[in-house]
């Protein structure tokens, strides 16, 4: 089976070169590589010319969704492998994907992450958080995955219209597309052991900024796809209740000004339920990296808060 690797890029020359060096070491024989430059103003075009085996496409700045669509349209392969410019692929990644598409009728398949900058505590935390979430995924029951590491059959991808180009920035268009496939009756799969390396946010502020954006995008996808998104097992069920619990804690602080006992009760009840909802994750972190447990507890409160703020922003802008 022939693969086409599609990489959208925008002013990411340094990390893109690292990505291409890794692709050059892939052990699979039948594949091509397409870089879609989304209007970069850095030296991306000059750098890519150092790799004559890369097909280079340049477009006006339209966002990664349009870039991936244009790459897929130009692909010769029957399977489209999407990854990001800041990802590093192992040599055997296509060899590991290929058998799944030869032995089943899946429309697409996603894989996992490994942390590239694991020397940074917050990045290490993010990697373990993802690893914990991915281990809960059930093979054959996947409804969505990210474009940092996934494969779609080209015919199905193009027939379904590709990613929604309304969104000019990375904003959950990958999950939106997966949900659309599932709603059309297509099957998706996921294997966290087929992974790429990726740089994760390495500070609390960067992490919370990322989570804020996810609050916006996941709210949009839930409203767009309702039942499909709500029942998505990519995110464990307990996490979906954490933003409302965080909202209850905030409500409790307001209630304290008028009804102190009611407010304090609300705060302790919601905080206790929030801690309980994370117990499996706390145990996982204590087993794998106990030094990160204090950071884990702190972020287990800050993450749903930023999700709630992101959701509120989307709902206000939608009105």
C-alpha positions as CSV (number, residue, x, y, z in Angstrom):
1,X,0.0,0.0,0.0
2,X,1.3,3.4,-0.9
3,X,1.4,6.2,1.7
4,X,1.5,9.9,1.2
5,X,2.8,11.8,4.2
6,X,1.3,15.3,4.4
7,X,2.8,18.0,6.7
8,X,1.3,21.4,7.0
9,X,3.7,24.1,8.1
10,X,3.8,27.8,8.9
11,X,7.0,29.6,10.0
12,X,8.3,26.4,11.6
13,X,11.5,25.9,9.6
14,X,13.7,24.6,12.4
15,X,11.3,21.9,13.7
16,X,10.2,21.0,10.1
17,X,13.8,20.2,9.2
18,X,14.0,17.9,12.2
19,X,10.8,16.3,11.1
20,X,12.0,15.7,7.6
21,X,15.3,14.2,8.8
22,X,13.2,11.6,10.8
23,X,11.0,10.9,7.7
24,X,14.2,10.3,5.7
25,X,14.9,7.3,8.0
26,X,11.5,5.6,7.5
27,X,12.0,2.0,6.7
28,X,8.8,1.6,4.5
29,X,9.4,1.6,0.8
30,X,6.3,2.9,-0.9
31,X,5.6,6.4,0.3
32,X,6.0,10.1,-0.8
33,X,6.2,13.2,1.3
34,X,4.3,16.5,0.7
35,X,5.0,19.7,2.7
36,X,2.2,22.3,2.4
37,X,3.6,25.7,3.2
38,X,0.8,27.9,4.6
39,X,2.3,31.2,3.5
40,X,5.4,31.1,5.7
41,X,7.6,34.2,5.8
42,X,10.7,32.3,7.1
43,X,13.2,30.2,5.2
44,X,10.9,27.2,4.9
45,X,11.0,27.1,1.1
46,X,14.8,27.3,1.0
47,X,15.2,24.6,3.6
48,X,12.8,22.1,1.9
49,X,14.8,22.4,-1.3
50,X,17.5,20.5,0.5
51,X,15.3,17.4,0.4
52,X,14.6,16.7,-3.4
53,X,12.4,13.8,-2.5
54,X,9.9,16.2,-0.8
55,X,7.0,17.6,-2.9
56,X,6.6,21.3,-1.9
57,X,3.3,23.1,-2.2
58,X,2.8,26.7,-1.2
59,X,-0.5,28.3,-0.5
60,X,-1.7,31.7,0.8
61,X,-2.1,31.7,4.6
62,X,-5.4,29.8,5.1
63,X,-4.7,27.6,8.1
64,X,-3.7,24.0,8.7
65,X,-7.1,22.5,7.7
66,X,-6.8,24.0,4.2
67,X,-3.2,22.9,4.0
68,X,-3.9,19.3,4.9
69,X,-6.8,19.3,2.4
70,X,-4.5,20.6,-0.4
71,X,-1.9,18.0,0.5
72,X,-4.4,15.2,0.4
73,X,-5.7,16.4,-3.0
74,X,-2.2,16.3,-4.5
75,X,-1.4,12.9,-3.0
76,X,-0.5,9.8,-5.1
77,X,-0.9,7.4,-2.2
78,X,-4.0,5.5,-1.3
79,X,-3.4,6.2,2.4
80,X,-2.8,9.7,3.7
81,X,-0.6,10.0,6.8
82,X,-0.9,13.3,8.6
83,X,1.6,14.6,11.0
84,X,2.8,18.0,12.3
85,X,6.0,19.9,11.5
86,X,7.0,19.7,15.2
87,X,6.7,15.9,15.4
88,X,9.4,13.3,15.0
89,X,8.3,9.9,13.5
90,X,9.9,6.6,14.3
91,X,11.4,4.6,11.3
92,X,8.7,1.9,11.5
93,X,5.6,4.1,11.8
94,X,4.2,3.3,8.3
95,X,5.2,-0.4,8.6
96,X,3.0,-0.5,11.7
97,X,0.0,1.3,10.2
98,X,-0.1,-0.7,6.9
99,X,-1.4,-4.1,8.3
100,X,-4.4,-2.4,9.9
101,X,-5.6,-1.1,6.5
102,X,-4.9,-4.4,4.7
103,X,-6.8,-6.5,7.2
104,X,-9.9,-4.3,8.0
105,X,-12.3,-1.9,6.5
106,X,-11.5,1.1,8.7
107,X,-11.6,4.5,7.2
108,X,-8.9,5.9,9.4
109,X,-6.7,5.2,12.3
110,X,-4.9,7.4,14.9
111,X,-1.8,6.8,17.1
112,X,-0.2,8.2,20.2
113,X,2.4,10.7,21.5
114,X,5.7,10.3,23.2
115,X,7.3,13.3,24.9
116,X,10.3,14.7,23.1
117,X,11.3,17.3,25.8
118,X,10.8,15.0,28.8
119,X,13.6,16.9,30.7
120,X,11.0,19.6,31.5
121,X,8.6,18.7,34.4
122,X,5.4,20.3,32.8
123,X,6.1,18.6,29.4
124,X,6.7,15.3,31.2
125,X,3.4,15.8,33.0
126,X,1.6,16.5,29.7
127,X,3.1,13.3,28.2
128,X,1.9,11.2,31.1
129,X,-1.5,12.8,31.0
130,X,-1.9,11.8,27.4
131,X,-0.5,8.3,28.1
132,X,-3.1,7.9,30.8
133,X,-5.9,9.0,28.5
134,X,-4.8,6.9,25.6
135,X,-4.6,3.7,27.7
136,X,-8.4,4.0,28.3
137,X,-9.2,3.9,24.6
138,X,-10.8,0.7,23.4
139,X,-9.7,-0.7,20.0
140,X,-12.5,-0.6,17.5
141,X,-14.5,1.9,19.5
142,X,-12.7,5.1,18.6
143,X,-14.6,8.1,17.5
144,X,-11.8,10.7,17.1
145,X,-8.1,11.3,17.2
146,X,-5.7,14.1,16.4
147,X,-3.9,15.0,13.1
148,X,-0.5,14.9,14.8
149,X,-0.4,11.2,14.0
150,X,-3.1,9.6,11.9
151,X,-3.9,7.9,8.6
152,X,-7.0,8.1,6.4
153,X,-7.9,6.3,3.2
154,X,-7.6,9.0,0.5
155,X,-10.9,8.2,-1.3
156,X,-12.9,8.4,1.9
157,X,-11.1,11.5,3.1
158,X,-11.8,13.4,-0.1
159,X,-15.4,12.1,-0.5
160,X,-16.2,13.3,3.0
161,X,-15.0,16.8,2.2
162,X,-11.8,16.8,4.2
163,X,-11.3,19.2,7.1
164,X,-13.5,22.2,7.6
165,X,-11.6,25.2,6.2
166,X,-13.8,27.7,8.0
167,X,-11.4,27.3,10.9
168,X,-8.2,29.2,10.1
169,X,-6.3,28.0,13.1
170,X,-5.8,24.6,14.7
171,X,-9.2,24.4,16.4
172,X,-10.4,20.8,16.7
173,X,-11.1,20.4,13.0
174,X,-9.5,16.9,13.3
175,X,-12.1,15.8,15.8
176,X,-14.9,17.5,13.8
177,X,-13.9,15.5,10.7
178,X,-13.7,12.2,12.7
179,X,-17.1,12.8,14.1
180,X,-18.5,13.4,10.7
181,X,-17.0,10.1,9.4
182,X,-18.5,8.2,12.4
183,X,-21.9,9.8,11.8
184,X,-21.7,8.6,8.2
185,X,-21.2,5.1,9.4
186,X,-17.4,4.7,8.9
187,X,-15.2,2.9,11.3
188,X,-12.1,4.4,13.0
189,X,-9.4,2.7,15.1
190,X,-6.7,3.8,17.5
191,X,-3.5,2.4,18.7
192,X,-1.5,4.4,21.3
193,X,1.6,2.2,20.7
194,X,1.9,3.6,17.2
195,X,3.4,6.9,18.3
196,X,5.3,10.0,17.2
197,X,7.6,12.2,19.4
198,X,6.3,15.6,20.1
199,X,7.3,18.7,22.1
200,X,4.7,19.4,24.8
201,X,4.1,22.7,26.6
202,X,7.0,23.2,29.1
203,X,5.4,25.7,31.4
204,X,2.2,26.0,33.4
205,X,1.2,29.1,31.5
206,X,1.7,27.4,28.1
207,X,-0.2,24.4,29.3
208,X,-3.2,26.4,30.5
209,X,-3.2,28.4,27.3
210,X,-3.5,25.1,25.4
211,X,-6.3,23.9,27.7
212,X,-8.2,27.2,27.2
213,X,-8.2,26.7,23.5
214,X,-9.4,23.1,24.0
215,X,-12.3,24.5,26.1
216,X,-13.3,26.5,23.0
217,X,-12.9,23.8,20.5
218,X,-14.5,20.9,22.4
219,X,-17.5,23.1,23.3
220,X,-17.9,23.8,19.6
221,X,-17.6,20.1,18.7
222,X,-20.1,19.1,21.4
223,X,-22.6,21.6,20.0
224,X,-22.0,20.5,16.5
225,X,-22.1,16.8,17.0
226,X,-23.8,16.4,20.4
227,X,-24.3,12.7,21.0
228,X,-21.2,11.6,19.0
229,X,-18.9,14.0,20.9
230,X,-20.4,13.4,24.3
231,X,-20.0,9.7,24.0
232,X,-16.4,10.0,22.6
233,X,-14.1,7.7,24.7
234,X,-11.0,9.6,23.7
235,X,-11.6,11.6,26.9
236,X,-12.4,9.7,30.1
237,X,-15.9,10.2,31.3
238,X,-14.9,11.7,34.7
239,X,-13.1,14.6,32.9
240,X,-16.3,15.7,31.3
241,X,-17.8,16.5,34.7
242,X,-14.9,18.5,36.0
243,X,-15.6,21.9,34.4
244,X,-19.1,21.9,36.0
245,X,-17.6,21.0,39.3
246,X,-15.1,23.8,39.0
247,X,-18.0,26.1,38.2
248,X,-19.6,24.9,41.4
249,X,-16.5,25.9,43.4
250,X,-16.6,29.4,41.9
251,X,-20.3,29.6,42.6
252,X,-19.5,28.6,46.2
253,X,-17.2,31.6,46.6
254,X,-20.0,34.0,45.5
255,X,-22.5,32.3,47.7
256,X,-20.2,32.9,50.7
257,X,-20.9,36.6,50.6
258,X,-24.7,36.0,51.2
259,X,-25.0,32.5,52.7
260,X,-21.6,31.5,54.2
261,X,-22.6,28.0,55.2
262,X,-24.1,27.2,51.9
263,X,-21.1,28.6,50.0
264,X,-18.6,26.7,52.1
265,X,-20.6,23.5,51.7
266,X,-20.7,24.0,47.9
267,X,-17.0,24.6,47.7
268,X,-16.0,21.5,49.8
269,X,-18.5,19.3,48.1
270,X,-17.5,20.2,44.5
271,X,-13.8,20.2,45.4
272,X,-14.1,16.8,47.0
273,X,-15.9,15.4,44.0
274,X,-13.3,16.9,41.7
275,X,-10.5,15.2,43.7
276,X,-12.4,11.9,43.6
277,X,-12.9,12.1,39.8
278,X,-9.1,12.3,39.4
279,X,-8.1,9.5,41.8
280,X,-7.3,7.0,39.0
281,X,-5.1,9.6,37.4
282,X,-3.4,10.5,40.7
283,X,-2.6,6.8,41.2
284,X,-1.2,6.6,37.7
285,X,1.0,9.6,38.3
286,X,2.2,8.3,41.7
287,X,3.2,5.1,40.1
288,X,5.0,6.6,37.0
289,X,6.4,9.9,38.3
290,X,5.6,10.5,42.0
291,X,7.6,13.8,42.0
292,X,5.0,15.3,39.7
293,X,2.1,14.6,42.0
294,X,1.9,18.1,43.6
295,X,1.8,19.6,40.1
296,X,-0.8,17.1,39.0
297,X,-3.1,18.0,41.9
298,X,-2.7,21.8,41.1
299,X,-3.4,21.3,37.4
300,X,-6.4,19.1,38.1
301,X,-8.1,22.2,39.5
302,X,-6.7,24.8,37.0
303,X,-7.4,22.7,33.9
304,X,-11.2,22.5,34.3
305,X,-11.2,26.2,35.2
306,X,-9.5,27.1,31.9
307,X,-11.8,24.7,30.0
308,X,-14.8,26.5,31.6
309,X,-13.4,29.9,30.5
310,X,-12.8,28.6,27.0
311,X,-16.4,27.2,26.8
312,X,-17.8,30.5,28.1
313,X,-15.9,32.4,25.5
314,X,-17.2,30.2,22.7
315,X,-20.8,30.4,23.9
316,X,-20.6,34.2,24.2
317,X,-19.1,34.7,20.8
318,X,-21.7,32.3,19.3
319,X,-24.5,34.5,20.5
